């Protein structure tokens, strides 16, 4: 278990929001925790390894990656619009 994930900005393809990605099935847990409607946390495998840390999908940001262990990071952030702007600026 890791308490910190470090990603180089060069490995970020894009950051975006899309509630359609919050389907009932997040993928196979490897390990992870999901209590529907409350918390999703950990590694899930669905079309690649994805890391989830979400309690409120309105504040969730999806960060698509390249050349990394994870394909996507789905994270809760305080200000999604500002974080997207910072991550999508080259």
C-alpha positions in Angstrom: 0.0 0.0 0.0 1.3 3.4 -0.9 0.4 6.6 0.9 1.6 8.8 -1.9 1.6 8.7 -5.7 4.0 10.9 -7.6 3.4 11.6 -11.3 5.5 13.7 -13.6 3.5 16.4 -15.5 5.0 15.1 -18.8 3.0 11.8 -18.1 -0.3 13.6 -17.9 -2.3 13.4 -21.1 -5.2 15.4 -19.8 -7.4 16.2 -16.7 -11.1 16.3 -17.1 -14.5 15.7 -15.4 -17.0 13.2 -16.8 -19.8 11.8 -14.6 -20.4 9.1 -17.2 -17.3 7.3 -15.9 -18.9 6.9 -12.5 -20.7 3.7 -13.4 -21.8 1.1 -10.9 -18.9 -1.2 -11.8 -15.5 0.5 -11.3 -13.6 -2.7 -12.2 -11.9 -5.5 -10.3 -10.6 -4.4 -7.0 -6.8 -4.9 -6.6 -7.0 -3.9 -3.6 -9.6 -1.3 -3.1 -12.7 -0.3 -1.1 -16.1 0.7 -2.4 -19.1 1.6 -0.4 -21.6 2.8 -3.1 -22.5 6.4 -2.7 -20.0 6.9 0.1 -16.4 6.1 -0.9 -14.3 4.6 -3.6 -10.6 4.1 -2.8 -7.8 2.0 -4.1 -6.7 0.3 -7.3 -9.4 -1.0 -9.7 -8.8 -2.8 -13.0 -11.1 -1.7 -15.9 -9.3 -1.3 -19.3 -6.1 -0.9 -17.3 -5.2 -0.1 -13.7 -6.9 3.0 -12.3 -6.5 4.6 -8.9 -9.6 5.9 -7.2 -9.9 8.2 -4.2 -13.4 9.7 -4.4 -16.1 10.6 -1.9 -18.0 13.1 -3.9 -18.1 12.8 -7.7 -18.9 16.5 -8.1 -15.4 17.2 -6.9 -13.8 14.3 -8.7 -11.2 14.8 -11.4 -10.0 12.2 -13.9 -6.3 12.4 -14.8 -5.4 10.3 -17.8 -1.8 9.2 -17.9 0.8 7.7 -20.2 3.9 5.6 -19.5 2.8 5.0 -15.9 1.7 2.2 -13.7 -1.8 3.6 -13.6 -3.9 4.5 -16.7 -6.0 7.0 -14.8 -6.2 8.7 -11.4 -9.7 9.5 -10.3 -9.3 11.9 -7.4 -11.3 14.2 -5.2 -10.0 17.8 -5.3 -11.0 21.0 -3.6 -11.3 23.0 -6.8 -11.8 20.8 -9.9 -11.8 23.7 -12.4 -8.6 25.3 -11.1 -6.8 21.9 -10.9 -7.8 21.0 -14.4 -6.5 24.3 -15.6 -3.1 23.8 -13.9 -2.8 20.2 -15.1 -3.8 20.8 -18.7 -1.4 23.8 -19.1 1.8 22.6 -20.8 
